[in-house]
Amino acid sequence: MQVRRFVVVATLVSVSAGLMGCGRGEPPKPRESVEASAPIAPTATLPAAPPAIVSNHATFVRQSAPKTLAAGARHAVSVTMRNTSGITWTHEAGYKLGSQPQDTQVWGVQRAVLPKPVAPGEEVRFDFTITAPSRPGTYKFGWRMVQDTVAWFGPPSPVVAVRVKQK
């Protein structure tokens, strides 16, 4: 750890040092000025500057999602994202692909696990299986990068409206 030291030099000047007798009906008399210059002990120690913070960034590349599914049906999907930050994404650091709106469980999967470390500039394809809701209707399919306990980042994948039909 780098330590920087500095010394503060204090100069003390008394405002009344040049005047004597003020307030007693006497004219002020000149007096020697009082001045002190000395290092203040102990010297202060400042820590080294903290490391630069690198922000997470991602770009959506592509995805495969069905337009229609039967209620309760399972379907393999994929979402590909590009690491546009200055750091490598790793499973150990909590990088995942999360469902949108944030952590919805509509598809039976909240987050897809990062399959490998992803260096800056590289792409990663998340392959996982979703399960259609049991009730017919139209549901949103969308995903976004997240670093667990840190932040969601990058734009989400384009939302796909998936129509779920009765079995």
Backbone as a chain_set.jsonl record, in Angstrom:
{"seq": "MQVRRFVVVATLVSVSAGLMGCGRGEPPKPRESVEASAPIAPTATLPAAPPAIVSNHATFVRQSAPKTLAAGARHAVSVTMRNTSGITWTHEAGYKLGSQPQDTQVWGVQRAVLPKPVAPGEEVRFDFTITAPSRPGTYKFGWRMVQDTVAWFGPPSPVVAVRVKQK", "coords": {"N": [[0.846, -1.178, 0.0], [0.634, 2.104, -0.937], [1.81, 4.974, 0.725], [1.185, 8.298, 1.41], [2.769, 11.131, 2.692], [2.451, 14.236, 4.383], [3.304, 17.51, 5.496], [1.993, 19.964, 7.552], [2.317, 23.357, 7.779], [1.938, 25.707, 10.2], [0.968, 29.04, 10.656], [0.806, 31.333, 13.078], [-0.751, 34.228, 13.969], [-1.265, 36.837, 16.058], [-4.047, 38.839, 16.413], [-4.227, 40.945, 18.125], [-1.619, 41.339, 18.683], [-0.103, 43.436, 17.708], [-1.046, 45.577, 19.001], [-1.248, 47.298, 22.078], [-2.772, 48.023, 25.112], [-5.273, 48.793, 24.283], [-8.617, 49.712, 24.824], [-8.313, 50.639, 27.379], [-8.33, 53.299, 27.563], [-5.962, 54.276, 26.706], [-3.665, 55.213, 24.149], [-3.016, 52.989, 21.427], [-0.102, 50.958, 21.597], [2.732, 50.116, 19.743], [3.796, 46.73, 19.335], [5.972, 43.912, 19.355], [5.511, 41.654, 16.698], [3.966, 38.452, 16.832], [4.812, 35.369, 15.689], [4.654, 32.06, 14.512], [6.153, 29.241, 13.141], [6.07, 25.967, 12.481], [6.407, 22.442, 12.059], [3.484, 20.471, 12.329], [2.92, 17.993, 14.599], [1.586, 14.75, 15.019], [2.63, 13.853, 11.699], [0.214, 13.726, 9.101], [-1.28, 10.824, 7.605], [-2.198, 9.653, 4.49], [-4.252, 7.332, 2.749], [-3.461, 5.331, -0.155], [-4.792, 6.04, -3.416], [-8.02, 4.675, -4.185], [-8.705, 1.68, -6.171], [-9.663, 2.024, -9.617], [-13.111, 2.026, -10.478], [-14.759, -0.309, -12.407], [-17.344, -0.371, -14.648], [-20.17, -2.511, -15.289], [-21.149, -3.64, -18.473], [-23.236, -4.559, -21.212], [-24.338, -5.968, -24.33], [-27.154, -6.781, -26.22], [-27.374, -9.555, -28.435], [-28.657, -11.765, -29.901], [-31.653, -13.867, -29.907], [-33.605, -16.85, -29.387], [-36.923, -17.671, -29.412], [-40.135, -19.06, -28.85], [-43.176, -18.346, -30.671], [-45.617, -19.291, -30.084], [-46.98, -21.498, -27.655], [-48.091, -24.511, -26.075], [-50.074, -24.673, -23.123], [-48.219, -25.255, -20.201], [-46.218, -26.559, -21.619], [-42.804, -27.497, -22.366], [-39.889, -25.811, -23.571], [-36.92, -25.388, -25.464], [-34.742, -22.624, -25.365], [-32.693, -19.785, -26.377], [-30.403, -17.153, -25.539], [-28.235, -14.658, -26.566], [-25.567, -12.696, -25.481], [-23.272, -9.894, -25.494], [-20.196, -9.101, -23.959], [-19.481, -5.969, -23.133], [-18.04, -4.583, -21.351], [-15.149, -3.722, -19.329], [-14.219, -5.875, -17.931], [-13.867, -9.374, -17.098], [-16.585, -11.59, -17.178], [-17.655, -13.868, -14.749], [-18.852, -16.977, -13.394], [-18.364, -17.298, -10.679], [-18.256, -14.673, -9.781], [-20.878, -13.999, -9.84], [-22.308, -13.481, -12.239], [-25.099, -13.6, -14.387], [-27.928, -14.431, -16.48], [-30.917, -12.775, -16.317], [-34.482, -13.026, -15.868], [-37.019, -10.889, -17.275], [-39.969, -8.873, -16.724], [-38.001, -7.885, -13.914], [-36.745, -10.721, -12.476], [-39.038, -12.328, -12.906], [-41.167, -15.177, -12.649], [-42.555, -16.363, -14.61], [-41.816, -18.109, -16.706], [-40.782, -20.293, -15.428], [-38.117, -20.181, -14.91], [-35.88, -18.128, -13.313], [-33.279, -17.113, -13.481], [-30.569, -17.635, -15.69], [-27.676, -19.612, -15.701], [-24.309, -18.548, -16.09], [-22.459, -19.998, -18.623], [-19.702, -20.141, -19.048], [-16.525, -18.41, -18.464], [-16.516, -15.022, -19.605], [-14.758, -12.967, -21.549], [-13.929, -9.435, -22.018], [-15.513, -8.1, -24.882], [-16.206, -10.567, -25.925], [-18.792, -12.965, -26.839], [-21.582, -14.617, -25.29], [-23.593, -17.483, -25.179], [-26.6, -18.294, -23.787], [-28.188, -21.187, -23.071], [-31.218, -22.645, -22.302], [-34.127, -24.148, -20.749], [-37.525, -23.363, -20.955], [-40.722, -23.299, -19.28], [-43.998, -23.191, -20.246], [-46.609, -21.074, -18.967], [-49.443, -22.349, -17.069], [-51.902, -21.349, -17.618], [-53.841, -20.199, -20.339], [-52.984, -17.442, -22.516], [-51.285, -14.317, -23.303], [-47.889, -13.874, -22.925], [-44.953, -12.167, -21.784], [-41.652, -12.513, -22.989], [-38.497, -11.915, -21.99], [-35.095, -10.895, -21.312], [-32.193, -10.04, -19.315], [-28.862, -8.981, -18.461], [-27.289, -9.61, -15.28], [-25.504, -8.987, -12.286], [-25.336, -10.789, -9.542], [-26.334, -9.499, -6.407], [-25.185, -7.087, -6.994], [-25.884, -5.437, -9.459], [-28.346, -4.942, -12.084], [-27.658, -4.822, -15.56], [-26.901, -3.306, -18.773], [-28.862, -3.282, -21.832], [-32.126, -4.826, -21.977], [-33.105, -7.926, -23.609], [-34.982, -7.836, -26.683], [-38.485, -7.737, -26.156], [-40.512, -10.55, -26.509], [-43.697, -11.441, -27.44], [-45.345, -14.141, -26.31], [-47.72, -16.462, -27.171], [-49.753, -18.409, -25.25], [-51.468, -21.35, -25.519], [-54.449, -23.301, -24.846], [-54.03, -26.699, -23.773]], "CA": [[0.0, 0.0, 0.0], [1.416, 3.339, -1.031], [1.419, 5.952, 1.744], [1.659, 9.652, 1.122], [2.879, 11.928, 3.907], [2.601, 15.664, 4.165], [3.502, 18.289, 6.712], [1.268, 21.22, 7.537], [3.029, 24.416, 8.496], [0.944, 26.647, 10.72], [1.449, 30.377, 10.994], [-0.11, 31.936, 14.039], [-0.568, 35.665, 14.11], [-2.222, 37.377, 17.004], [-4.632, 40.072, 15.922], [-3.928, 42.01, 19.07], [-0.186, 41.37, 18.971], [0.474, 44.727, 17.342], [-1.676, 46.631, 19.793], [-1.271, 47.118, 23.531], [-3.441, 49.087, 25.828], [-6.589, 49.111, 23.726], [-9.737, 49.531, 25.723], [-8.053, 51.179, 28.714], [-8.199, 54.747, 27.421], [-4.602, 54.62, 26.273], [-3.48, 54.979, 22.726], [-2.349, 51.715, 21.172], [1.344, 50.997, 21.51], [3.217, 49.018, 18.901], [4.42, 45.616, 20.019], [6.545, 42.963, 18.401], [4.544, 40.669, 16.212], [4.209, 37.079, 17.262], [4.616, 34.477, 14.554], [5.251, 30.751, 14.753], [6.131, 28.309, 12.02], [6.647, 24.688, 12.89], [5.613, 21.289, 11.607], [2.524, 19.965, 13.294], [3.175, 16.573, 14.807], [2.284, 13.908, 14.067], [2.267, 14.106, 10.306], [-0.968, 12.971, 8.699], [-1.04, 9.786, 6.614], [-3.336, 9.437, 3.603], [-4.143, 6.064, 2.036], [-3.316, 5.424, -1.611], [-6.071, 6.171, -4.107], [-8.662, 3.372, -4.401], [-8.649, 1.259, -7.566], [-10.741, 2.549, -10.46], [-14.276, 1.152, -10.549], [-15.104, -0.641, -13.784], [-18.777, -0.632, -14.721], [-20.654, -3.611, -16.114], [-21.882, -3.27, -19.689], [-23.57, -5.693, -22.074], [-25.136, -5.663, -25.513], [-27.947, -7.901, -26.72], [-26.95, -10.001, -29.769], [-29.76, -12.491, -30.543], [-32.369, -14.823, -29.06], [-34.605, -17.704, -30.028], [-38.072, -17.831, -28.521], [-41.321, -19.464, -29.61], [-44.277, -17.37, -30.756], [-46.784, -19.96, -29.515], [-46.708, -22.705, -26.873], [-49.235, -25.082, -25.364], [-49.985, -24.462, -21.677], [-47.408, -26.246, -19.5], [-45.202, -27.168, -22.489], [-41.411, -27.093, -22.171], [-39.293, -25.439, -24.853], [-35.53, -24.922, -25.39], [-34.543, -21.266, -25.881], [-31.327, -19.269, -26.189], [-30.205, -15.705, -25.572], [-26.808, -14.367, -26.693], [-25.185, -11.35, -25.057], [-21.854, -9.551, -25.667], [-19.588, -8.386, -22.837], [-18.914, -4.702, -23.615], [-17.377, -3.923, -20.228], [-13.701, -3.924, -19.301], [-13.875, -6.96, -17.021], [-14.359, -10.697, -17.475], [-17.716, -12.098, -16.409], [-17.461, -15.238, -14.278], [-19.914, -17.543, -12.553], [-17.985, -17.045, -9.288], [-18.557, -13.267, -9.462], [-22.331, -13.839, -9.806], [-22.904, -13.044, -13.505], [-26.164, -14.484, -14.874], [-28.954, -13.821, -17.322], [-32.123, -12.755, -15.497], [-35.752, -12.802, -16.56], [-37.612, -9.552, -17.207], [-39.559, -7.931, -15.709], [-36.993, -8.389, -12.981], [-36.917, -11.999, -11.78], [-40.353, -12.933, -13.041], [-41.106, -16.641, -12.701], [-43.542, -16.781, -15.605], [-41.285, -19.198, -17.548], [-40.22, -21.347, -14.597], [-36.68, -19.915, -14.755], [-35.624, -16.72, -12.986], [-31.948, -16.74, -13.946], [-29.791, -18.662, -16.389], [-26.29, -19.615, -15.226], [-23.255, -18.245, -17.06], [-21.857, -21.295, -18.929], [-18.235, -20.068, -19.112], [-16.058, -17.026, -18.308], [-16.687, -14.235, -20.824], [-13.819, -11.84, -21.571], [-14.438, -8.252, -22.719], [-15.625, -8.24, -26.331], [-16.709, -11.893, -26.302], [-20.221, -13.25, -26.733], [-21.945, -15.835, -24.568], [-24.933, -17.975, -25.49], [-27.273, -18.965, -22.681], [-29.17, -22.176, -23.528], [-31.983, -23.141, -21.162], [-35.468, -24.611, -21.089], [-38.613, -22.669, -20.259], [-41.991, -24.01, -19.17], [-45.097, -22.25, -20.463], [-47.588, -20.995, -17.874], [-50.543, -23.317, -17.195], [-53.111, -20.648, -18.065], [-53.719, -19.574, -21.665], [-52.848, -15.989, -22.542], [-50.072, -13.827, -23.957], [-46.884, -13.602, -21.904], [-43.734, -11.522, -22.269], [-40.382, -13.231, -22.871], [-37.415, -10.936, -22.066], [-33.97, -11.23, -20.442], [-31.196, -8.976, -19.129], [-27.707, -9.389, -17.658], [-27.29, -9.208, -13.879], [-24.465, -9.494, -11.4], [-26.042, -10.978, -8.266], [-26.057, -8.605, -5.275], [-24.538, -5.844, -7.446], [-26.797, -4.633, -10.277], [-28.766, -5.314, -13.433], [-26.929, -3.926, -16.454], [-27.099, -3.475, -20.213], [-30.267, -3.281, -22.248], [-32.742, -6.159, -22.021], [-33.392, -8.46, -24.94], [-36.306, -7.371, -27.13], [-39.573, -8.532, -25.593], [-41.28, -11.367, -27.439], [-45.023, -11.815, -26.906], [-45.561, -15.575, -26.562], [-49.117, -16.824, -26.956], [-49.907, -19.717, -24.624], [-52.792, -21.894, -25.873], [-54.94, -24.432, -24.064], [-53.451, -27.983, -24.217]], "C": [[0.89, 1.239, 0.0], [0.896, 4.333, -0.004], [2.021, 7.294, 1.368], [1.68, 10.425, 2.428], [2.98, 13.397, 3.526], [2.725, 16.352, 5.511], [2.762, 19.603, 6.546], [2.07, 22.214, 8.361], [1.992, 25.436, 8.907], [1.614, 27.967, 11.037], [0.4, 31.004, 11.88], [0.206, 33.413, 14.162], [-1.662, 36.169, 15.032], [-2.724, 38.711, 16.476], [-4.267, 41.222, 16.856], [-2.436, 42.128, 19.352], [0.425, 42.716, 18.664], [-0.075, 45.866, 18.175], [-1.597, 46.307, 21.276], [-2.024, 48.288, 24.129], [-4.79, 49.458, 25.281], [-7.663, 48.851, 24.761], [-9.483, 50.079, 27.109], [-7.864, 52.688, 28.642], [-6.815, 55.175, 26.996], [-4.499, 54.41, 24.779], [-2.755, 53.655, 22.524], [-0.842, 51.908, 21.054], [1.789, 49.846, 20.622], [3.901, 47.957, 19.751], [4.996, 44.68, 18.973], [5.473, 41.978, 17.967], [4.956, 39.281, 16.672], [3.886, 36.186, 16.078], [5.291, 33.163, 14.864], [5.123, 29.91, 13.5], [6.813, 27.04, 12.455], [5.801, 23.565, 12.334], [4.665, 20.856, 12.717], [2.772, 18.47, 13.415], [1.906, 15.939, 15.336], [1.864, 14.265, 12.652], [1.094, 13.219, 9.946], [-0.59, 11.966, 7.625], [-2.314, 9.592, 5.805], [-3.167, 8.1, 2.903], [-3.968, 6.322, 0.536], [-4.71, 5.518, -2.226], [-6.68, 4.79, -4.325], [-8.567, 2.978, -5.874], [-9.841, 1.824, -8.332], [-11.88, 1.536, -10.496], [-14.623, 0.951, -12.013], [-16.579, -1.018, -13.806], [-19.077, -1.825, -15.614], [-21.408, -3.055, -17.311], [-22.109, -4.522, -20.517], [-24.371, -5.19, -23.262], [-25.886, -6.923, -25.916], [-27.474, -8.245, -28.131], [-28.1, -10.689, -30.498], [-30.458, -13.383, -29.521], [-33.275, -15.691, -29.909], [-35.704, -17.914, -29.006], [-39.277, -18.216, -29.367], [-42.349, -18.336, -29.652], [-45.527, -17.935, -30.08], [-46.334, -21.215, -28.777], [-48.021, -23.209, -26.292], [-49.014, -24.847, -23.867], [-49.197, -25.601, -21.04], [-46.306, -26.888, -20.335], [-43.807, -26.631, -22.159], [-40.811, -26.813, -23.544], [-37.866, -24.927, -24.631], [-35.425, -23.545, -26.046], [-33.081, -20.888, -25.727], [-31.336, -17.755, -26.274], [-28.692, -15.494, -25.632], [-26.559, -12.914, -26.357], [-23.69, -11.158, -25.296], [-21.381, -8.752, -24.457], [-18.917, -7.137, -23.402], [-18.308, -3.899, -22.464], [-15.88, -4.197, -20.292], [-13.261, -5.051, -18.39], [-14.468, -8.277, -17.506], [-15.513, -11.098, -16.567], [-17.396, -13.535, -15.994], [-18.652, -15.669, -13.441], [-19.645, -17.216, -11.084], [-18.302, -15.61, -8.851], [-20.061, -12.973, -9.545], [-22.979, -13.367, -11.093], [-23.892, -14.091, -14.006], [-27.034, -13.709, -15.858], [-30.249, -13.907, -16.536], [-33.366, -12.427, -16.288], [-36.26, -11.385, -16.299], [-39.11, -9.661, -17.401], [-38.766, -8.649, -14.619], [-37.44, -9.618, -12.203], [-38.33, -12.573, -11.828], [-40.183, -14.457, -13.129], [-42.105, -17.201, -13.695], [-43.091, -18.022, -16.366], [-40.638, -20.319, -16.743], [-38.723, -21.21, -14.369], [-36.526, -18.434, -14.441], [-34.307, -16.26, -13.597], [-31.269, -17.927, -14.605], [-28.329, -18.496, -15.992], [-25.326, -19.33, -16.38], [-22.506, -19.549, -17.356], [-20.329, -21.319, -18.935], [-17.81, -18.64, -18.815], [-16.151, -16.292, -19.655], [-15.806, -12.987, -20.736], [-14.454, -10.638, -22.267], [-14.412, -8.46, -24.233], [-16.17, -9.575, -26.797], [-18.225, -11.983, -26.143], [-20.426, -14.521, -25.922], [-23.389, -16.188, -24.911], [-25.459, -18.737, -24.279], [-28.324, -19.896, -23.29], [-29.887, -22.709, -22.295], [-33.388, -23.503, -21.632], [-36.49, -23.845, -20.265], [-39.831, -23.587, -20.208], [-43.098, -22.978, -19.296], [-46.025, -22.235, -19.247], [-48.752, -21.965, -18.123], [-51.841, -22.676, -17.679], [-52.883, -20.031, -19.444], [-53.653, -18.048, -21.546], [-51.588, -15.6, -23.294], [-49.115, -13.365, -22.869], [-45.626, -13.029, -22.536], [-42.508, -12.383, -21.973], [-39.285, -12.197, -23.065], [-36.365, -11.242, -21.012], [-32.966, -10.095, -20.409], [-30.054, -9.504, -18.258], [-27.825, -8.83, -16.237], [-26.027, -9.756, -13.211], [-25.12, -9.561, -10.034], [-25.471, -10.097, -7.168], [-25.326, -7.325, -5.673], [-25.532, -4.999, -8.235], [-27.21, -5.36, -11.554], [-28.037, -4.364, -14.369], [-27.172, -4.281, -17.916], [-28.573, -3.458, -20.558], [-30.833, -4.701, -22.227], [-32.873, -6.637, -23.463], [-34.742, -7.888, -25.379], [-37.387, -8.306, -26.575], [-40.308, -9.248, -26.725], [-42.605, -11.716, -26.761], [-45.273, -13.266, -27.311], [-47.011, -15.907, -26.203], [-49.168, -18.259, -26.407], [-51.341, -20.175, -24.852], [-53.16, -23.027, -24.919], [-54.335, -25.708, -24.627], [-54.317, -28.68, -25.212]], "O": [[1.781, 1.387, 0.837], [-0.314, 4.518, 0.129], [3.205, 7.402, 1.052], [0.714, 10.382, 3.19], [3.525, 13.749, 2.48], [2.295, 15.824, 6.537], [2.89, 20.273, 5.521], [2.449, 21.937, 9.499], [1.257, 25.966, 8.073], [2.699, 28.003, 11.619], [-0.75, 31.182, 11.48], [1.347, 33.783, 14.437], [-2.847, 35.939, 14.793], [-1.94, 39.598, 16.136], [-4.028, 42.343, 16.407], [-2.031, 42.941, 20.183], [1.398, 43.103, 19.312], [0.387, 47.001, 18.06], [-1.851, 45.174, 21.684], [-1.898, 49.422, 23.666], [-5.409, 50.39, 25.796], [-7.603, 47.863, 25.492], [-10.37, 49.994, 27.96], [-7.3, 53.289, 29.557], [-6.542, 56.374, 26.939], [-5.161, 53.541, 24.212], [-1.96, 53.249, 23.371], [-0.37, 52.892, 20.485], [1.28, 48.731, 20.738], [4.513, 48.268, 20.772], [4.545, 44.668, 17.828], [4.645, 41.534, 18.763], [6.135, 38.99, 16.87], [2.787, 36.255, 15.53], [6.389, 33.146, 15.421], [4.065, 29.887, 12.872], [8.005, 27.04, 12.763], [4.594, 23.728, 12.157], [5.015, 20.879, 13.897], [2.826, 17.768, 12.406], [1.191, 16.605, 16.084], [0.839, 14.917, 12.45], [0.988, 12.091, 10.427], [0.312, 12.215, 6.824], [-3.388, 9.389, 6.371], [-2.056, 7.757, 2.498], [-4.292, 7.4, 0.037], [-5.694, 5.112, -1.607], [-5.96, 3.835, -4.615], [-8.372, 3.838, -6.733], [-10.9, 2.072, -7.754], [-11.642, 0.329, -10.54], [-14.763, 1.913, -12.768], [-17.008, -1.895, -13.055], [-18.346, -2.116, -16.561], [-22.201, -2.122, -17.184], [-21.282, -5.433, -20.525], [-24.997, -4.131, -23.209], [-25.31, -8.01, -25.948], [-27.203, -7.351, -28.933], [-28.487, -10.262, -31.586], [-29.946, -13.627, -28.429], [-33.664, -15.312, -31.014], [-35.439, -18.292, -27.864], [-39.417, -17.738, -30.493], [-42.38, -17.479, -28.769], [-46.374, -17.196, -29.576], [-45.42, -21.911, -29.219], [-48.945, -22.433, -26.047], [-47.873, -24.827, -23.407], [-49.469, -26.772, -21.303], [-45.53, -27.687, -19.81], [-43.644, -25.487, -21.736], [-41.151, -27.456, -24.537], [-37.624, -24.13, -23.724], [-35.948, -23.324, -27.138], [-32.319, -21.57, -25.041], [-32.151, -17.153, -26.974], [-27.95, -16.08, -24.844], [-27.232, -12.016, -26.863], [-22.927, -12.124, -25.303], [-22.07, -7.846, -23.989], [-17.892, -7.237, -24.077], [-18.091, -2.693, -22.581], [-15.407, -4.842, -21.227], [-12.073, -5.186, -18.098], [-15.457, -8.287, -18.239], [-15.434, -10.965, -15.346], [-16.918, -14.325, -16.807], [-19.362, -14.847, -12.86], [-20.567, -16.898, -10.333], [-18.585, -15.367, -7.678], [-20.479, -11.833, -9.344], [-24.112, -12.887, -11.053], [-23.594, -15.285, -14.052], [-26.886, -12.5, -16.035], [-30.648, -14.997, -16.125], [-33.328, -11.659, -17.249], [-35.979, -10.775, -15.267], [-39.528, -10.497, -18.202], [-38.867, -9.864, -14.445], [-38.368, -9.571, -11.395], [-38.765, -13.233, -10.884], [-39.171, -14.95, -13.627], [-42.462, -18.377, -13.631], [-43.906, -18.902, -16.644], [-40.008, -21.206, -17.32], [-38.125, -22.05, -13.697], [-36.982, -17.582, -15.203], [-34.217, -15.168, -14.157], [-31.377, -19.064, -14.147], [-27.808, -17.381, -15.952], [-25.511, -19.813, -17.497], [-21.964, -20.156, -16.433], [-19.724, -22.387, -18.839], [-18.636, -17.731, -18.899], [-15.894, -16.875, -20.708], [-16.073, -12.076, -19.953], [-15.412, -10.798, -23.024], [-13.422, -8.932, -24.792], [-16.561, -9.705, -27.956], [-18.847, -11.199, -25.426], [-19.555, -15.39, -25.873], [-24.275, -15.334, -24.933], [-24.844, -19.696, -23.812], [-29.25, -19.432, -23.954], [-29.246, -23.173, -21.352], [-33.781, -23.204, -22.76], [-36.35, -23.693, -19.051], [-39.951, -24.528, -20.993], [-43.136, -22.004, -18.543], [-46.204, -23.254, -18.581], [-49.008, -22.351, -19.264], [-52.767, -23.371, -18.098], [-51.847, -19.412, -19.685], [-54.188, -17.453, -20.611], [-50.903, -16.455, -23.856], [-49.476, -12.568, -22.004], [-45.275, -13.357, -23.67], [-42.343, -12.907, -20.871], [-39.136, -11.65, -24.158], [-36.68, -11.778, -19.949], [-32.885, -9.29, -21.337], [-30.265, -10.375, -17.415], [-28.372, -7.75, -16.013], [-25.554, -10.844, -13.538], [-25.428, -8.533, -9.432], [-24.254, -9.975, -7.029], [-24.895, -6.561, -4.809], [-25.981, -3.96, -7.75], [-26.522, -6.261, -12.032], [-27.815, -3.207, -14.012], [-27.588, -5.391, -18.25], [-29.429, -3.603, -19.685], [-30.1, -5.667, -22.436], [-32.766, -5.855, -24.407], [-35.553, -7.499, -24.538], [-37.205, -9.523, -26.538], [-40.672, -8.653, -27.739], [-42.622, -12.225, -25.641], [-45.397, -13.581, -28.495], [-47.462, -15.664, -25.083], [-48.679, -19.195, -27.04], [-52.297, -19.512, -24.451], [-52.298, -23.626, -24.275], [-54.139, -25.805, -25.838], [-53.971, -29.765, -25.679]]}, "num_chains": 1, "name": "protein.A"}
